[in-house]
């Protein structure tokens, strides 16, 4: 029987510290699946690397997943043989005790603003072999040859908006942290940021690079089909010659097929990272309805991107001795 890998970043938080817990809707399908699943530990938490690992894409040099190159391919551009990093434009700010970061969904850069900042970066860092391009104002990419010896994490792994534990590490981590600091100073004086601040908008005063690598070749995928949307899935579909379709109206439509599939349900991530917990709770309700009828139709592997997976076999409905628990139980018992 076929297997559906369902990746749902943000399903089990982490919720921002110090914020009131939202009022959750009734979630009978989710709670039943979590109660009757077999829980298995995994290494890593980032959803992008998890998607590539499930699909059978090998990590590149230094154990990093080639998120930048595959996503650029998904944007309709050709990475060639160069090394690429995905880059998110960010807003850095300080509270009373620490530096915090907000991503592109908070900055919401415009096309003209992006063009000015990209040109400013390329003019300043071009002699170092770096070149920034932005096919979308919220999604930038950085060509860096040779490929940097760094370890990176995306902002999707950030729980508390403090970037310290997710900054680039590895052999050249220090140099890349310095580059990020220099970019912050460079962008601080940009005309577009002065104009944004005059309108009460957050400055786009930094970049967050992650996922360095070259486009993988001759892939042998472990799944036969992809479901979802976004540049990473589009690039993976092209590189691995896999079919890609939008998520169906119900999850059960992907179960019971004659091939293993991988689906990305990422609607929870944006409100969670934006601290909009009531909107996150509303998306949970939609996810629960989408999962209606999925139990018993095939084997489901559910990934919340928190270092484990939940395997739900077709016979799991008979595990009546495992009572349903509120979703907050699974979030807070981690």
C-alpha positions in Angstrom: 0.0 0.0 0.0 1.2 3.5 -0.8 2.5 6.0 1.7 1.7 9.7 1.9 4.3 12.0 3.5 2.4 15.1 4.7 4.7 18.0 5.8 2.8 20.6 8.0 5.3 23.2 9.3 3.8 25.0 12.3 1.3 22.3 13.3 2.8 21.9 16.8 4.2 25.4 17.1 6.5 26.4 18.6 4.3 29.2 20.0 6.0 32.5 20.8 7.1 32.7 24.4 5.2 35.1 26.6 2.1 35.4 24.5 -1.5 34.3 25.5 -2.5 30.9 24.1 -5.1 31.2 21.4 -8.6 29.7 21.7 -8.5 26.6 19.4 -11.5 25.4 17.4 -12.7 21.8 17.6 -10.1 19.6 16.0 -11.4 16.0 16.1 -9.6 14.7 13.0 -6.2 16.1 14.0 -6.5 15.0 17.6 -7.5 11.5 16.6 -4.6 11.1 14.2 -2.1 12.3 16.8 -3.5 10.1 19.5 -3.4 6.9 17.4 -0.1 7.5 15.6 3.3 5.9 16.2 5.8 8.6 17.1 9.3 8.3 15.7 12.3 10.7 16.4 14.1 12.4 13.5 17.0 14.7 13.3 16.5 18.2 12.1 13.5 20.5 12.2 13.6 22.8 9.1 10.7 22.0 6.7 12.7 22.8 3.5 15.4 20.3 4.3 12.8 17.8 5.5 11.0 18.0 2.2 14.2 17.4 0.2 15.3 14.5 2.5 11.9 12.7 2.1 12.1 13.2 -1.7 15.5 11.6 -1.8 17.7 14.7 -2.6 21.1 14.2 -1.0 22.7 17.0 1.0 25.6 18.9 -0.6 29.0 19.6 0.8 28.9 20.4 4.5 25.6 18.5 4.9 23.5 21.5 3.7 20.4 21.1 1.6 20.5 22.9 -1.8 17.4 25.0 -1.1 18.7 28.1 -2.9 19.5 26.4 -6.2 16.3 24.3 -6.3 14.1 27.2 -5.3 15.7 29.4 -8.0 15.0 26.7 -10.5 11.4 26.7 -9.3 11.2 30.5 -10.0 11.9 29.7 -13.7 15.5 30.7 -13.6 18.6 28.5 -14.4 21.1 28.0 -11.5 23.7 26.6 -13.9 26.7 25.2 -12.1 26.9 28.0 -9.6 26.3 27.8 -5.9 23.1 29.6 -4.7 21.6 30.6 -1.4 18.0 31.5 -0.7 17.8 34.9 0.9 15.0 36.5 2.9 14.9 40.3 3.3 14.5 41.1 7.0 13.8 43.8 9.5 16.1 43.8 12.5 15.0 45.6 15.6 15.8 45.7 19.3 13.7 45.3 22.4 14.9 46.1 25.9 17.4 43.1 26.0 18.1 41.7 22.6 18.1 41.9 18.8 15.0 40.5 17.1 14.2 39.7 13.4 11.1 39.8 11.3 10.9 38.3 7.9 9.6 39.3 4.5 6.0 38.9 5.5 6.5 41.8 8.0 8.7 43.9 5.8 6.5 43.4 2.6 9.1 45.0 0.3 7.9 46.5 -3.0 9.4 45.9 -6.4 11.1 49.3 -6.7 12.4 49.1 -3.1 13.8 45.6 -3.8 15.5 46.7 -7.0 17.3 49.6 -5.2 18.5 47.3 -2.4 19.6 44.6 -4.7 21.6 47.0 -6.9 23.2 48.5 -3.8 24.2 45.1 -2.5 25.7 44.0 -5.9 27.6 47.3 -6.3 29.1 46.9 -2.8 29.9 43.2 -2.8 30.4 42.4 -6.4 34.2 42.2 -6.1 33.7 39.3 -3.6 32.1 37.1 -6.2 28.6 37.7 -4.8 25.5 38.5 -6.8 22.0 39.0 -5.5 18.9 38.6 -7.7 15.2 38.9 -6.7 12.6 37.3 -9.0 10.0 38.2 -6.3 10.2 41.1 -3.8 9.9 38.6 -0.9 12.2 35.9 -2.3 15.8 36.8 -3.1 18.7 34.6 -4.1 22.5 35.0 -3.8 25.1 33.5 -6.1 28.3 32.7 -4.2 31.2 31.0 -5.9 32.9 29.1 -4.4 30.2 27.6 -2.3 30.6 28.9 1.3 31.5 26.4 4.1 28.7 27.4 6.4 25.7 25.8 8.2 22.4 27.7 7.9 18.8 27.6 9.1 15.8 29.4 7.6 13.6 31.8 9.4 10.9 29.1 9.3 12.9 27.5 12.2 12.7 30.7 14.3 10.4 30.4 17.4 11.1 33.6 19.4 12.3 36.1 16.7 15.8 36.1 18.3 18.3 35.2 15.5 21.3 34.3 17.7 21.0 30.5 17.6 20.2 30.4 13.9 23.0 32.6 12.6 25.4 31.0 10.1 27.9 28.6 11.6 30.6 26.4 10.3 34.1 27.1 9.1 33.2 30.4 7.4 30.3 31.2 9.7 32.1 34.2 11.2 32.8 35.8 7.8 29.2 35.4 6.8 27.9 36.9 10.1 30.2 39.8 9.3 28.7 40.1 5.8 25.2 40.2 7.3 26.3 43.0 9.7 27.9 44.9 6.8 24.7 44.5 4.8 22.7 45.9 7.7 24.8 49.0 7.8 24.7 49.3 4.0 20.9 49.1 3.8 20.5 51.5 6.8 21.6 54.4 4.6 19.5 53.4 1.6 17.0 56.0 0.3 14.2 53.5 0.2 14.5 52.8 3.9 14.4 56.5 4.7 11.2 56.8 2.7 9.8 53.7 4.4 10.5 55.0 7.9 8.9 58.3 7.0 5.7 56.4 6.2 5.9 54.4 9.5 7.0 51.2 7.7 9.7 48.8 9.0 13.0 49.2 7.4 14.4 46.4 5.2 17.7 46.5 6.9 19.2 43.1 6.4 19.3 39.7 4.7 18.9 36.2 5.9 20.8 33.7 3.7 20.3 29.9 4.0 20.4 26.7 2.0 23.7 27.0 0.1 24.4 24.5 -2.7 24.5 23.6 -6.3 21.7 22.2 -8.4 21.7 18.4 -7.8 21.8 16.2 -10.9 20.7 12.7 -11.7 18.3 12.4 -8.8 16.6 9.2 -7.8 13.5 10.3 -6.0 11.9 8.3 -3.3 8.4 9.5 -4.1 6.3 9.4 -7.2 4.4 12.6 -7.0 4.4 16.0 -5.3 1.4 18.1 -4.0 1.5 21.7 -2.9 2.9 24.9 -4.2 6.0 27.2 -3.9 9.4 27.6 -5.6 11.0 24.7 -3.7 8.4 22.2 -4.8 8.4 23.5 -8.3 12.2 23.3 -8.5 12.2 19.8 -7.0 9.6 18.7 -9.6 11.7 20.0 -12.5 15.0 18.6 -11.1 13.6 15.1 -10.2 11.1 14.9 -13.1 8.2 14.5 -10.7 4.6 15.5 -11.2 3.4 18.5 -9.1 -0.2 19.2 -8.5 -2.1 21.6 -6.1 -3.4 20.1 -2.9 -6.7 18.4 -3.5 -9.9 19.5 -1.7 -9.5 16.6 0.8 -6.3 14.8 2.0 -8.0 11.4 1.4 -7.7 12.0 -2.4 -3.9 11.5 -2.1 -4.2 8.2 -0.1 -4.6 4.8 -1.6 -2.8 5.6 -4.8 -0.3 3.3 -6.5 2.7 5.4 -5.6 4.2 7.1 -2.6 3.5 10.9 -2.5 4.8 14.0 -0.7 2.5 16.8 0.2 3.4 20.2 1.7 0.6 22.0 3.7 2.3 25.3 4.7 -0.7 27.5 5.5 0.0 27.5 9.2 3.6 28.9 9.0 2.9 32.5 8.0 0.5 33.4 10.8 2.6 31.5 13.4 5.8 33.3 12.4 3.9 36.6 12.3 2.6 36.1 15.9 -1.0 36.0 14.7 -2.0 33.1 16.8 -5.8 33.5 16.4 -5.3 33.4 12.6 -3.1 30.3 13.2 -5.9 28.7 15.1 -8.3 29.4 12.3 -6.0 27.7 9.8 -5.8 24.7 12.2 -9.6 24.4 11.8 -9.3 24.4 8.1 -6.6 21.8 8.2 -8.7 19.6 10.5 -11.6 19.7 8.0 -9.2 18.9 5.1 -8.1 15.8 7.0 -11.6 14.5 7.4 -11.9 11.0 6.0 -8.1 10.5 5.7 -7.9 7.9 8.4 -7.9 4.3 7.2 -7.4 5.1 3.5 -3.6 4.3 3.5 -0.5 4.9 5.6 0.1 8.6 6.5 3.3 10.0 7.8 2.7 13.4 9.4 5.6 15.8 9.9 5.2 18.8 12.2 8.9 19.8 11.7 9.7 19.5 15.3 12.2 16.6 15.3 9.8 13.7 14.9 7.2 12.2 12.6 3.8 10.5 13.3 3.0 7.3 11.4 -0.7 6.5 11.1 -1.4 3.0 9.7 -4.7 2.0 8.1 -5.6 0.0 11.3 -4.9 2.8 13.7 -8.6 3.7 14.1 -8.9 0.5 16.2 -6.6 1.9 18.8 -9.6 3.0 20.9 -7.5 2.7 24.1 -5.6 5.8 23.0 -7.9 8.7 23.9 -8.0 12.0 22.0 -6.2 14.8 23.7 -6.4 18.6 23.0 -3.8 19.8 20.4 -2.3 22.0 23.1 -1.4 18.9 25.0 0.9 17.8 22.1 2.4 21.2 21.8 3.2 21.7 25.5 4.3 18.1 26.1 7.3 18.4 23.8 
